Amino acid sequence: MQIDAGQIVQAAGMDGNYYAVLHCHGAGGSLHLVRLLAEAPDNGPQYVPLGGDAFAAPDQSQALACADIWETRSLPSAQAVATGARLTQNAVDRVLRAMGRSVARAHYHAVHAPRPFRADQSPVPVSGKCWGPEEMESLCEASLDFWLTSGRFGEAFEKAFAAHLGRRYALAVNSGSSANLLAMAALCSPLLKERRLMPGDEVITVAAGFPTTVAPLVQLGLLPVFVDVTPPTYNAVAEQVAAAVTPRTRAIFMAHTLGNPFDLAAVRAVAQKHDLWLVEDSCDALGSTYTMDGSTGMCGSFGHLATFSFYPAHHMTMGEGGAVVCDDPLLRKIVLSLRDWGRDCWCAPGVDDTCKRRYQWKFPLLPEGYDHKYVYSHLGYNLKITDMQAAVGLEQLKRLDGFTAIRKRNFTLLSETLAPLEGGPLMLPRATEHSDPSWFGYLLTVDPACNREDLLQYLNSRRIGTRLLFAGNMTRQPCFEGVPHRVFADLRGTDQIMRRTFWIGLYPALTEDHVLHAAQALRDYFKV
């Protein structure tokens, strides 16, 4: 009898145990086997339940309850005695997946588990990914589907992420930068009719931040209008937002700076008064909250649209990745179309005819009944994530509340330890009123008498990572030369940040030892 994967065998003249064949190494070669047991000795992770549906005809007489994936062996095929029973393909799949998850977990603990901190030897990065064996197991699980594009994990992530934020819809994309592009492009859709943004329309924003908040405005022909920001909140001056509105203003698009919410009450009031679109760039603010009218909501739950990033530096990660969230079904339809090539069809990849009228649609210039999967209502992109990214994101989302708690703990530790420097050589960060930030980093502004670059080099020598506040002042970046824009007021606060501000890390992989070492290094530098 030819022996192949799934067959149940015994070893000739040996232990009397039953084994399932997992792999055959060529005709007449060795077999890779896993031991089958009549009952699981305990509920250990190595035991994979089989059940009655695990056995295929012709013989299901073997009363075997589970596979012990920690007990495998190889056997020359000549020594294998076929029993006539076999596991179904689904059962073999379950066993192999369990083995893959077990190896992934072992790999994490052997290779990736955190190491003890050693002052001036261990690095103190500003940010980074923070994960455990569950993410590696989930990633392995998704890879074995080999679906590769967005599928069951992507759909599950979108539902879970929307629920976490209290929003109706979430659409996963390949980066936070793409999320920003899609959010603004959605507001330019002709489906919005008189509310659509048109080239030349003004959008109020800030110049101190990451370039991809401003870039979509320029790329879509909109006019950025910059208001100033000031330490210690590093957010827009609310009075300037209100005063910057003109008849050409159509939207407000700003980031919550390094996790610190901007003045949502004031900014949303301006948007409502003038019927403006409000888009929250929440890429650095996942987990931050703001209280308005006695109700507390998460950043990303206040705007018509909001965006998030899942790059490794951010509050949770899936490698590359991001999301656009909203509550309006029309906005969701537009973002979905733009994300998926501009299609009018909403069927997921690999799924057809969910509308039940795929060949019955009518469009003015297309043949009647033209395949709806190939009708395009926008000039769109392909900005989807893969299922493997989403599988990691699902596990990260389970950790998010814990991540937020550690960020807040580290922020408090830094603030308490650096308090003697406040009002002297350093200005410490302060949360916006009515907010509770999940800080992305710890922002510091040095006194004008202090040489920032000398300080940063000193911290680098102590293996403490630092970053500036991204572009500093976007209007002074080489890429912005000659770009049409309007500056509402003198950007003195923005320039101050560009010249004197930096930040250090507080992300969840940093222990109290990491954080206190960074704080002490700052005190050592200033001899306090």
VOTOR-289072 format. One record per residue (C-alpha): x, y, z. Coordinates in pm, 1 decimal, decimal comma, m for minus. Example, Ala and Ser with C-alpha at 12.3 -4.5 7.8 and 13.67 -1.06 7.14 Angstrom:
// residues 2
node x = 1230,0&y = m450,0&z = 780,0
node x = 1367,0&y = m106,0&z = 714,0
END
This chain:
// residues 528
node x = 0,0&y = 0,0&z = 0,0
node x = 131,4&y = 343,2&z = m92,0
node x = 178,3&y = 554,9&z = 219,1
node x = 101,5&y = 926,0&z = 204,6
node x = 11,1&y = 1215,8&z = 433,7
node x = m280,7&y = 1144,2&z = 664,8
node x = m246,1&y = 768,5&z = 684,1
node x = m238,4&y = 612,0&z = 1028,5
node x = 42,6&y = 361,0&z = 1070,4
node x = 225,7&y = 155,7&z = 1326,9
node x = 596,1&y = 82,6&z = 1339,3
node x = 671,6&y = m277,9&z = 1247,1
node x = 787,3&y = m478,2&z = 1548,2
node x = 803,3&y = m170,6&z = 1775,0
node x = 606,0&y = 19,3&z = 2039,2
node x = 247,0&y = m52,2&z = 1930,2
node x = 158,8&y = 317,6&z = 1918,6
node x = m34,2&y = 469,9&z = 1635,5
node x = 115,2&y = 750,9&z = 1426,1
node x = m21,1&y = 979,9&z = 1161,1
node x = 195,0&y = 1043,5&z = 855,9
node x = 261,7&y = 1415,1&z = 809,5
node x = 509,4&y = 1400,8&z = 525,0
node x = 669,3&y = 1144,6&z = 295,1
node x = 1028,6&y = 1210,7&z = 189,1
node x = 1011,6&y = 1065,3&z = m159,4
node x = 894,1&y = 723,9&z = m279,5
node x = 1032,4&y = 457,1&z = m48,4
node x = 1201,0&y = 720,3&z = 172,4
node x = 1145,3&y = 813,9&z = 535,3
node x = 819,7&y = 927,8&z = 689,8
node x = 760,7&y = 1216,4&z = 929,3
node x = 513,6&y = 1096,5&z = 1192,9
node x = 321,9&y = 1238,4&z = 1487,3
node x = 206,0&y = 1015,9&z = 1771,5
node x = m169,8&y = 968,1&z = 1824,2
node x = m313,1&y = 900,4&z = 2170,0
node x = m634,2&y = 739,5&z = 2288,0
node x = m673,7&y = 1024,5&z = 2539,5
node x = m487,5&y = 1340,7&z = 2627,4
node x = m291,9&y = 1300,4&z = 2953,8
node x = m376,1&y = 1662,5&z = 3041,9
node x = m475,5&y = 1987,2&z = 2874,5
node x = m123,2&y = 2074,5&z = 2768,5
node x = m71,9&y = 2285,4&z = 2455,7
node x = 89,8&y = 1997,3&z = 2271,1
node x = m230,5&y = 1793,3&z = 2247,1
node x = m443,5&y = 1859,3&z = 1939,4
node x = m796,6&y = 1714,8&z = 1970,6
node x = m907,1&y = 1504,0&z = 1675,0
node x = m1277,7&y = 1424,6&z = 1710,8
node x = m1491,0&y = 1191,0&z = 1505,2
node x = m1472,2&y = 1406,0&z = 1191,5
node x = m1092,9&y = 1365,5&z = 1182,8
node x = m1104,7&y = 1015,8&z = 1039,8
node x = m1171,5&y = 924,1&z = 678,7
node x = m1317,8&y = 605,2&z = 529,3
node x = m1275,5&y = 318,2&z = 495,1
node x = m1182,0&y = 253,9&z = 857,3
node x = m1275,2&y = 482,5&z = 1145,6
node x = m1243,0&y = 215,4&z = 1411,7
node x = m936,5&y = 365,1&z = 1579,6
node x = m1044,3&y = 530,5&z = 1905,9
node x = m780,8&y = 800,8&z = 1893,2
node x = m852,0&y = 1128,0&z = 2073,8
node x = m558,2&y = 1355,7&z = 2002,5
node x = m220,1&y = 1410,0&z = 1841,2
node x = 81,0&y = 1487,6&z = 2058,5
node x = 270,6&y = 1738,3&z = 1845,7
node x = 566,6&y = 1732,4&z = 2084,7
node x = 622,3&y = 1365,0&z = 2008,6
node x = 723,5&y = 1319,0&z = 1648,6
node x = 958,7&y = 1075,4&z = 1481,3
node x = 1091,5&y = 967,3&z = 1147,5
node x = 1060,5&y = 612,7&z = 1018,7
node x = 1174,4&y = 437,2&z = 700,5
node x = 863,0&y = 376,3&z = 497,0
node x = 950,4&y = 4,7&z = 476,6
node x = 898,8&y = m22,0&z = 853,4
node x = 555,0&y = 141,7&z = 851,0
node x = 250,8&y = m82,9&z = 877,8
node x = m62,7&y = 81,7&z = 737,6
node x = m372,9&y = 31,0&z = 950,7
node x = m625,7&y = 120,8&z = 682,3
node x = m737,5&y = 425,9&z = 876,7
node x = m641,5&y = 780,5&z = 791,9
node x = m691,3&y = 1137,0&z = 901,8
node x = m888,3&y = 1373,8&z = 685,6
node x = m706,1&y = 1657,6&z = 512,9
node x = m867,4&y = 1902,5&z = 758,5
node x = m735,2&y = 1703,4&z = 1053,0
node x = m383,8&y = 1696,0&z = 906,7
node x = m413,4&y = 2069,3&z = 852,0
node x = m509,1&y = 2125,2&z = 1217,9
node x = m216,6&y = 1917,0&z = 1341,5
node x = 37,3&y = 2090,0&z = 1117,7
node x = m95,4&y = 2434,2&z = 1211,1
node x = m60,9&y = 2348,5&z = 1579,2
node x = 298,1&y = 2241,0&z = 1515,8
node x = 365,5&y = 2568,8&z = 1335,5
node x = 223,3&y = 2770,3&z = 1624,1
node x = 431,6&y = 2571,2&z = 1871,3
node x = 751,6&y = 2639,4&z = 1677,9
node x = 664,8&y = 3009,4&z = 1649,6
node x = 612,4&y = 3032,9&z = 2025,3
node x = 939,6&y = 2852,1&z = 2095,4
node x = 1120,3&y = 3080,9&z = 1850,7
node x = 992,6&y = 3390,9&z = 2031,0
node x = 1113,3&y = 3272,9&z = 2370,4
node x = 1449,9&y = 3154,9&z = 2234,1
node x = 1527,2&y = 3452,8&z = 2009,6
node x = 1303,2&y = 3754,9&z = 2069,8
node x = 1222,7&y = 3764,7&z = 2441,9
node x = 1342,6&y = 4088,2&z = 2614,3
node x = 1686,0&y = 4088,6&z = 2775,2
node x = 1777,8&y = 4244,1&z = 3111,6
node x = 1860,7&y = 4615,8&z = 3107,9
node x = 2220,2&y = 4731,0&z = 3160,5
node x = 2284,3&y = 5102,2&z = 3203,6
node x = 2492,2&y = 5263,6&z = 2925,5
node x = 2504,1&y = 4927,0&z = 2746,2
node x = 2141,9&y = 4850,1&z = 2666,1
node x = 1988,5&y = 5092,7&z = 2415,4
node x = 1692,0&y = 5309,7&z = 2514,4
node x = 1518,9&y = 5358,3&z = 2178,2
node x = 1257,9&y = 5626,1&z = 2117,2
node x = 1012,4&y = 5370,8&z = 1983,0
node x = 980,4&y = 5021,1&z = 1847,7
node x = 760,9&y = 4719,2&z = 1813,6
node x = 648,1&y = 4539,8&z = 2125,5
node x = 509,7&y = 4190,9&z = 2079,1
node x = 490,5&y = 3840,5&z = 2217,8
node x = 456,8&y = 3479,7&z = 2104,2
node x = 86,5&y = 3525,1&z = 2027,0
node x = 163,4&y = 3760,7&z = 1737,5
node x = 411,5&y = 3513,2&z = 1592,0
node x = 162,8&y = 3229,6&z = 1626,2
node x = m110,3&y = 3433,1&z = 1457,9
node x = 127,0&y = 3534,7&z = 1179,1
node x = 217,2&y = 3169,8&z = 1124,6
node x = m152,4&y = 3077,1&z = 1116,2
node x = m227,8&y = 3337,9&z = 848,6
node x = 72,9&y = 3242,0&z = 639,5
node x = m47,7&y = 2880,6&z = 625,2
node x = m373,4&y = 2998,9&z = 466,8
node x = m152,0&y = 3142,0&z = 191,0
node x = m430,7&y = 3384,3&z = 103,1
node x = m168,1&y = 3661,8&z = 103,4
node x = m400,2&y = 3952,6&z = 25,3
node x = m664,1&y = 4080,2&z = 267,2
node x = m906,7&y = 3808,2&z = 377,9
node x = m1055,8&y = 3660,3&z = 693,6
node x = m799,8&y = 3816,1&z = 926,2
node x = m837,8&y = 4154,6&z = 758,3
node x = m1214,6&y = 4146,6&z = 797,5
node x = m1187,2&y = 4041,4&z = 1161,7
node x = m937,2&y = 4318,0&z = 1233,0
node x = m1155,0&y = 4588,2&z = 1077,7
node x = m1453,3&y = 4483,6&z = 1289,2
node x = m1249,2&y = 4462,1&z = 1609,2
node x = m1073,8&y = 4794,7&z = 1552,3
node x = m1398,2&y = 4980,6&z = 1479,7
node x = m1553,9&y = 4831,3&z = 1793,4
node x = m1254,3&y = 4932,8&z = 2003,4
node x = m1291,8&y = 5295,6&z = 1893,5
node x = m1669,3&y = 5296,8&z = 1912,1
node x = m1694,9&y = 5376,1&z = 1542,5
node x = m1921,2&y = 5217,3&z = 1285,6
node x = m1660,6&y = 5143,3&z = 1018,7
node x = m1287,4&y = 5081,7&z = 993,9
node x = m1101,8&y = 5016,4&z = 670,9
node x = m749,9&y = 4877,1&z = 701,2
node x = m484,3&y = 5013,8&z = 465,1
node x = m115,2&y = 4960,0&z = 403,8
node x = 13,3&y = 5258,6&z = 606,7
node x = m87,7&y = 5562,3&z = 808,5
node x = 34,9&y = 5781,1&z = 523,4
node x = m202,1&y = 5600,1&z = 286,5
node x = m479,5&y = 5644,3&z = 543,3
node x = m421,0&y = 6021,1&z = 533,8
node x = m424,7&y = 6020,3&z = 154,7
node x = m747,8&y = 5820,0&z = 140,1
node x = m922,8&y = 6034,7&z = 400,2
node x = m855,1&y = 6354,8&z = 209,0
node x = m913,6&y = 6196,8&z = m132,0
node x = m1251,8&y = 6073,2&z = m6,3
node x = m1355,3&y = 6432,0&z = 63,7
node x = m1278,3&y = 6515,8&z = m300,3
node x = m1517,7&y = 6247,2&z = m430,7
node x = m1791,9&y = 6357,9&z = m670,9
node x = m2029,0&y = 6135,6&z = m472,2
node x = m2030,1&y = 6406,6&z = m204,1
node x = m2181,4&y = 6648,9&z = m457,9
node x = m2179,3&y = 7007,5&z = m325,9
node x = m1981,3&y = 6905,4&z = m15,8
node x = m1684,1&y = 6770,7&z = m210,9
node x = m1352,0&y = 6949,1&z = m184,4
node x = m1226,6&y = 7108,3&z = m504,2
node x = m876,1&y = 7219,5&z = m609,6
node x = m792,0&y = 7547,7&z = m441,5
node x = m1012,6&y = 7487,4&z = m138,7
node x = m844,4&y = 7569,0&z = 190,7
node x = m770,4&y = 7316,1&z = 463,7
node x = m653,0&y = 7436,2&z = 805,7
node x = m358,8&y = 7241,7&z = 946,3
node x = m25,5&y = 7285,9&z = 1123,9
node x = 334,1&y = 7291,9&z = 999,3
node x = 488,0&y = 7119,0&z = 1303,8
node x = 434,5&y = 6749,7&z = 1246,1
node x = 485,5&y = 6459,7&z = 1010,0
node x = 491,2&y = 6547,5&z = 636,9
node x = 219,5&y = 6304,0&z = 532,7
node x = m45,3&y = 6507,3&z = 710,6
node x = 26,8&y = 6794,8&z = 473,2
node x = 133,7&y = 6601,4&z = 163,1
node x = m215,6&y = 6478,4&z = 60,0
node x = m344,5&y = 6834,8&z = 61,1
node x = m80,9&y = 6941,0&z = m187,7
node x = m114,2&y = 6622,9&z = m394,4
node x = m490,5&y = 6675,8&z = m427,5
node x = m460,6&y = 7041,5&z = m524,3
node x = m590,0&y = 7176,1&z = m192,9
node x = m437,6&y = 7478,2&z = m20,6
node x = m281,3&y = 7417,3&z = 324,5
node x = m346,5&y = 7700,3&z = 569,7
node x = m102,2&y = 7687,5&z = 859,7
node x = m177,6&y = 7799,4&z = 1212,9
node x = 82,7&y = 7810,7&z = 1486,2
node x = 148,3&y = 7555,1&z = 1759,6
node x = 306,8&y = 7617,3&z = 2097,4
node x = 477,1&y = 7423,2&z = 2374,6
node x = 408,6&y = 7266,4&z = 2616,3
node x = 105,4&y = 7100,9&z = 2446,8
node x = 257,5&y = 7127,1&z = 2097,1
node x = m86,9&y = 7159,5&z = 1942,5
node x = m261,5&y = 7425,1&z = 1735,9
node x = m353,9&y = 7756,1&z = 1894,0
node x = m732,5&y = 7716,3&z = 1903,0
node x = m802,9&y = 8088,8&z = 1861,7
node x = m601,4&y = 8090,1&z = 1540,9
node x = m802,2&y = 7798,0&z = 1400,7
node x = m1121,3&y = 7997,5&z = 1441,5
node x = m970,3&y = 8315,5&z = 1300,3
node x = m811,8&y = 8140,4&z = 999,6
node x = m1147,3&y = 8046,8&z = 843,5
node x = m1233,0&y = 8223,1&z = 515,2
node x = m1509,5&y = 8163,6&z = 259,3
node x = m1268,0&y = 7924,6&z = 83,0
node x = m1207,9&y = 7710,0&z = 394,2
node x = m1365,8&y = 7366,4&z = 361,3
node x = m1190,1&y = 7138,0&z = 610,3
node x = m965,7&y = 7105,3&z = 914,9
node x = m705,9&y = 6827,7&z = 911,3
node x = m465,2&y = 6807,9&z = 1203,6
node x = m272,9&y = 6552,3&z = 1404,1
node x = m288,2&y = 6496,5&z = 1777,4
node x = 75,4&y = 6584,5&z = 1838,2
node x = 270,9&y = 6285,0&z = 1968,1
node x = m45,7&y = 6149,0&z = 2126,4
node x = m153,7&y = 6472,7&z = 2295,4
node x = m505,0&y = 6557,9&z = 2168,5
node x = m555,8&y = 6898,7&z = 2014,3
node x = m834,8&y = 7111,6&z = 2160,9
node x = m1114,3&y = 6899,9&z = 2017,0
node x = m1395,6&y = 7099,0&z = 2174,2
node x = m1278,8&y = 7428,6&z = 2024,8
node x = m1178,4&y = 7284,9&z = 1687,4
node x = m1498,1&y = 7084,3&z = 1645,2
node x = m1702,3&y = 7391,3&z = 1737,1
node x = m1530,3&y = 7582,7&z = 1453,5
node x = m1599,3&y = 7296,4&z = 1213,0
node x = m1966,5&y = 7281,5&z = 1308,9
node x = m2013,1&y = 7659,2&z = 1295,0
node x = m1873,7&y = 7684,2&z = 941,5
node x = m1990,0&y = 7342,3&z = 812,2
node x = m1631,0&y = 7220,7&z = 766,4
node x = m1508,9&y = 6865,5&z = 737,9
node x = m1304,3&y = 6759,3&z = 1041,1
node x = m1040,5&y = 6489,9&z = 993,1
node x = m831,9&y = 6365,6&z = 1286,5
node x = m483,1&y = 6239,8&z = 1211,7
node x = m465,4&y = 6000,7&z = 1506,4
node x = m161,8&y = 5808,9&z = 1382,5
node x = 30,3&y = 5901,2&z = 1699,3
node x = m267,9&y = 5900,8&z = 1935,7
node x = m422,4&y = 5553,8&z = 1952,5
node x = m546,2&y = 5512,6&z = 2310,4
node x = m558,9&y = 5884,9&z = 2389,9
node x = m893,7&y = 6016,5&z = 2513,8
node x = m1070,9&y = 6350,5&z = 2533,7
node x = m1369,3&y = 6455,5&z = 2744,8
node x = m1630,3&y = 6681,2&z = 2588,1
node x = m1971,8&y = 6772,0&z = 2729,0
node x = m1922,9&y = 6520,6&z = 3008,3
node x = m1857,1&y = 6232,5&z = 2769,1
node x = m1513,9&y = 6076,7&z = 2715,6
node x = m1418,8&y = 5944,1&z = 2373,5
node x = m1105,9&y = 5809,3&z = 2211,1
node x = m903,8&y = 6017,7&z = 1971,1
node x = m1022,6&y = 5916,8&z = 1629,1
node x = m1387,7&y = 5911,7&z = 1735,2
node x = m1462,7&y = 6284,7&z = 1698,5
node x = m1398,5&y = 6369,1&z = 1332,9
node x = m1597,2&y = 6287,5&z = 1020,9
node x = m1294,8&y = 6072,5&z = 935,5
node x = m988,7&y = 5969,3&z = 1134,7
node x = m666,2&y = 5795,7&z = 1045,8
node x = m426,2&y = 5561,3&z = 1225,1
node x = m83,6&y = 5410,6&z = 1165,3
node x = 44,3&y = 5067,4&z = 1263,9
node x = 408,5&y = 5117,8&z = 1169,4
node x = 645,3&y = 4949,7&z = 1421,9
node x = 705,7&y = 5281,2&z = 1600,0
node x = 338,1&y = 5333,9&z = 1677,3
node x = 106,4&y = 5239,6&z = 1962,3
node x = 43,6&y = 4899,3&z = 1807,1
node x = 196,9&y = 4747,0&z = 1498,6
node x = 141,7&y = 4513,8&z = 1210,7
node x = 469,5&y = 4611,6&z = 1042,2
node x = 329,0&y = 4837,0&z = 777,4
node x = m37,3&y = 4925,6&z = 809,6
node x = m297,9&y = 5182,5&z = 894,9
node x = m671,4&y = 5244,5&z = 904,7
node x = m937,9&y = 5497,4&z = 813,9
node x = m1243,2&y = 5509,8&z = 1040,9
node x = m1580,2&y = 5682,0&z = 1007,5
node x = m1951,5&y = 5645,3&z = 1084,7
node x = m2105,5&y = 5767,5&z = 757,2
node x = m2194,6&y = 5483,9&z = 513,0
node x = m2127,8&y = 5711,1&z = 215,3
node x = m1779,3&y = 5802,8&z = 337,8
node x = m1711,8&y = 5435,6&z = 401,0
node x = m1821,6&y = 5350,3&z = 46,4
node x = m1593,4&y = 5617,2&z = m98,9
node x = m1287,0&y = 5516,9&z = 105,9
node x = m1345,0&y = 5150,0&z = 17,8
node x = m1364,3&y = 5234,9&z = m351,9
node x = m1050,7&y = 5450,6&z = m344,6
node x = m858,7&y = 5188,8&z = m148,0
node x = m960,1&y = 4906,0&z = m385,9
node x = m858,0&y = 5041,2&z = m728,1
node x = m1152,2&y = 5284,0&z = m747,0
node x = m1402,0&y = 5002,4&z = m801,9
node x = m1773,6&y = 5068,2&z = m775,6
node x = m1813,8&y = 4706,8&z = m661,1
node x = m1779,5&y = 4635,8&z = m289,2
node x = m1716,3&y = 4259,1&z = m305,9
node x = m1410,4&y = 4142,9&z = m113,5
node x = m1122,5&y = 3982,8&z = m307,9
node x = m1219,3&y = 3630,6&z = m409,3
node x = m1590,4&y = 3698,2&z = m350,5
node x = m1837,0&y = 3765,1&z = m631,9
node x = m2191,0&y = 3894,9&z = m668,2
node x = m2276,0&y = 3993,8&z = m311,1
node x = m2522,0&y = 4244,7&z = m460,8
node x = m2696,6&y = 3960,5&z = m653,1
node x = m2709,1&y = 4177,4&z = m965,2
node x = m2351,8&y = 4165,0&z = m1090,8
node x = m2457,0&y = 4172,5&z = m1459,0
node x = m2768,1&y = 4388,6&z = m1420,4
node x = m2623,4&y = 4732,6&z = m1341,5
node x = m2668,8&y = 5022,8&z = m1582,9
node x = m2414,3&y = 5301,9&z = m1633,7
node x = m2457,6&y = 5576,0&z = m1895,5
node x = m2151,5&y = 5507,8&z = m2114,0
node x = m2098,3&y = 5135,1&z = m2050,7
node x = m2278,2&y = 4844,0&z = m2218,3
node x = m2582,3&y = 4739,5&z = m2020,4
node x = m2498,8&y = 4457,0&z = m1779,8
node x = m2126,0&y = 4533,5&z = m1779,3
node x = m1953,0&y = 4325,0&z = m1508,6
node x = m1985,8&y = 4531,3&z = m1189,9
node x = m1648,9&y = 4406,9&z = m1062,9
node x = m1491,6&y = 4611,4&z = m1341,3
node x = m1687,8&y = 4933,0&z = m1305,8
node x = m1484,7&y = 5218,2&z = m1154,2
node x = m1646,0&y = 5513,2&z = m979,7
node x = m1313,7&y = 5674,7&z = m877,1
node x = m957,0&y = 5701,2&z = m996,9
node x = m829,9&y = 5497,1&z = m705,5
node x = m536,3&y = 5305,3&z = m565,7
node x = m453,9&y = 4961,4&z = m429,6
node x = m376,9&y = 5028,8&z = m62,9
node x = m499,6&y = 4710,7&z = 108,0
node x = m314,7&y = 4521,9&z = 379,5
node x = m233,7&y = 4151,7&z = 373,5
node x = m397,2&y = 3896,2&z = 598,0
node x = m60,9&y = 3829,5&z = 761,6
node x = m41,1&y = 4193,7&z = 873,7
node x = m397,8&y = 4181,0&z = 1000,6
node x = m326,9&y = 3860,2&z = 1193,1
node x = m53,5&y = 4042,9&z = 1385,9
node x = m282,1&y = 4343,3&z = 1432,2
node x = m555,8&y = 4132,8&z = 1591,3
node x = m318,8&y = 4014,8&z = 1862,7
node x = m172,8&y = 4363,0&z = 1909,5
node x = m521,2&y = 4505,2&z = 1957,7
node x = m569,5&y = 4270,4&z = 2254,4
node x = m261,2&y = 4425,6&z = 2414,6
node x = m352,9&y = 4787,3&z = 2346,6
node x = m500,9&y = 4873,8&z = 2686,1
node x = m191,6&y = 4731,2&z = 2854,6
node x = 34,1&y = 4923,8&z = 2616,6
node x = m151,9&y = 5244,9&z = 2700,6
node x = m114,3&y = 5186,6&z = 3073,0
node x = 263,2&y = 5139,8&z = 3038,8
node x = 298,1&y = 5454,8&z = 2826,2
node x = 116,5&y = 5653,1&z = 3094,1
node x = 331,0&y = 5498,0&z = 3367,5
node x = 650,3&y = 5585,9&z = 3181,0
node x = 529,1&y = 5939,9&z = 3117,3
node x = 462,2&y = 5984,8&z = 3487,5
node x = 804,8&y = 5845,5&z = 3580,4
node x = 979,0&y = 6083,9&z = 3343,6
node x = 776,4&y = 6382,2&z = 3463,9
node x = 845,9&y = 6308,1&z = 3829,6
node x = 1217,8&y = 6247,7&z = 3778,9
node x = 1269,7&y = 6548,1&z = 3552,3
node x = 1062,0&y = 6787,5&z = 3763,4
node x = 1375,4&y = 6964,0&z = 3901,7
node x = 1462,8&y = 7069,6&z = 3543,9
node x = 1121,4&y = 7225,1&z = 3471,8
node x = 1132,3&y = 7600,8&z = 3430,2
node x = 1512,0&y = 7592,2&z = 3402,5
node x = 1695,6&y = 7417,3&z = 3122,9
node x = 1390,5&y = 7220,1&z = 3007,6
node x = 1020,4&y = 7270,0&z = 2944,1
node x = 829,9&y = 6950,0&z = 3017,7
node x = 522,8&y = 6844,9&z = 2814,2
node x = 169,7&y = 6911,4&z = 2935,8
node x = m152,0&y = 6738,2&z = 2838,0
node x = m419,2&y = 6943,1&z = 2665,9
node x = m699,4&y = 7039,0&z = 2902,5
node x = m975,8&y = 6773,4&z = 2921,9
node x = m748,4&y = 6509,6&z = 2768,7
node x = m576,1&y = 6193,2&z = 2887,3
node x = m300,4&y = 6119,1&z = 2635,3
node x = m143,9&y = 5788,9&z = 2548,8
node x = 183,9&y = 5964,5&z = 2473,6
node x = 378,8&y = 5853,4&z = 2168,0
node x = 696,0&y = 6011,4&z = 2307,0
node x = 815,8&y = 6251,4&z = 2574,8
node x = 857,3&y = 6601,3&z = 2428,4
node x = 1114,4&y = 6839,2&z = 2573,8
node x = 1201,8&y = 7194,9&z = 2478,7
node x = 1541,2&y = 7328,3&z = 2583,1
node x = 1613,0&y = 7676,8&z = 2713,2
node x = 1754,5&y = 7913,3&z = 2445,0
node x = 2086,7&y = 7914,4&z = 2630,3
node x = 2118,9&y = 7536,4&z = 2586,6
node x = 2280,6&y = 7380,0&z = 2279,5
node x = 2027,1&y = 7117,7&z = 2170,1
node x = 2264,6&y = 6937,5&z = 1934,7
node x = 2529,0&y = 6903,2&z = 2206,1
node x = 2265,6&y = 6755,5&z = 2438,6
node x = 2147,8&y = 6509,1&z = 2174,2
node x = 2504,0&y = 6392,3&z = 2112,1
node x = 2550,7&y = 6340,6&z = 2484,8
node x = 2232,7&y = 6132,2&z = 2508,7
node x = 2344,3&y = 5930,4&z = 2206,1
node x = 2671,9&y = 5854,7&z = 2384,6
node x = 2461,7&y = 5710,7&z = 2668,9
node x = 2271,3&y = 5496,6&z = 2412,8
node x = 1951,9&y = 5699,6&z = 2461,1
node x = 1764,1&y = 5757,5&z = 2137,7
node x = 1617,6&y = 6094,6&z = 2046,8
node x = 1404,1&y = 6240,1&z = 1769,9
node x = 1299,8&y = 6588,2&z = 1663,0
node x = 933,8&y = 6672,3&z = 1614,5
node x = 943,7&y = 6534,8&z = 1260,9
node x = 946,2&y = 6810,9&z = 997,9
node x = 974,5&y = 7086,1&z = 1259,1
node x = 830,4&y = 7352,2&z = 1032,2
node x = 701,5&y = 7202,2&z = 710,3
node x = 716,1&y = 7534,7&z = 527,9
node x = 1096,6&y = 7535,6&z = 569,2
node x = 1151,9&y = 7185,2&z = 428,8
node x = 1324,5&y = 7155,8&z = 86,3
node x = 1025,1&y = 6969,3&z = m59,3
node x = 794,5&y = 7259,7&z = 21,5
node x = 981,6&y = 7523,9&z = m173,9
node x = 741,0&y = 7686,7&z = m419,1
node x = 438,1&y = 7490,6&z = m291,1
node x = 123,8&y = 7706,6&z = m269,4
node x = 8,4&y = 7758,6&z = 88,3
node x = m111,0&y = 8026,9&z = 327,5
node x = 32,5&y = 8108,6&z = 668,6
node x = m238,3&y = 8257,5&z = 885,7
node x = m7,7&y = 8401,8&z = 1150,6
node x = 359,6&y = 8420,4&z = 1233,8
node x = 471,2&y = 8062,1&z = 1306,0
node x = 694,3&y = 8164,7&z = 1596,8
node x = 594,9&y = 7871,2&z = 1816,0
node x = 650,3&y = 7632,3&z = 1527,5
node x = 998,6&y = 7774,2&z = 1467,1
node x = 1075,2&y = 7748,0&z = 1838,2
node x = 986,0&y = 7378,3&z = 1822,9
node x = 1196,9&y = 7332,9&z = 1509,2
node x = 1504,7&y = 7477,1&z = 1681,6
node x = 1471,6&y = 7373,5&z = 2044,8
node x = 1243,4&y = 7068,0&z = 2081,1
node x = 1320,9&y = 6694,7&z = 2083,5
node x = 1170,8&y = 6383,2&z = 2235,3
node x = 1275,4&y = 6061,9&z = 2403,7
node x = 1102,0&y = 5727,2&z = 2425,1
node x = 843,8&y = 5587,9&z = 2662,8
node x = 698,4&y = 5302,9&z = 2457,3
node x = 585,4&y = 4978,5&z = 2626,0
node x = 903,4&y = 4777,3&z = 2572,7
node x = 1088,5&y = 5024,8&z = 2796,7
node x = 1100,5&y = 4913,3&z = 3158,5
node x = 1122,4&y = 5145,6&z = 3455,9
node x = 1500,3&y = 5091,7&z = 3447,9
node x = 1517,0&y = 5217,4&z = 3086,9
node x = 1307,6&y = 5523,3&z = 3163,2
node x = 1485,8&y = 5617,8&z = 3485,0
node x = 1822,8&y = 5579,0&z = 3312,1
node x = 1716,0&y = 5826,7&z = 3042,6
node x = 1587,6&y = 6072,0&z = 3301,3
node x = 1904,0&y = 6045,1&z = 3510,6
node x = 2118,7&y = 6103,9&z = 3201,4
node x = 1934,9&y = 6433,0&z = 3144,7
node x = 1987,6&y = 6530,5&z = 3507,4
node x = 2354,5&y = 6436,4&z = 3482,4
node x = 2396,2&y = 6655,9&z = 3175,1
node x = 2246,2&y = 6956,6&z = 3350,0
node x = 2418,1&y = 6862,6&z = 3679,7
node x = 2091,2&y = 6857,6&z = 3873,4
END
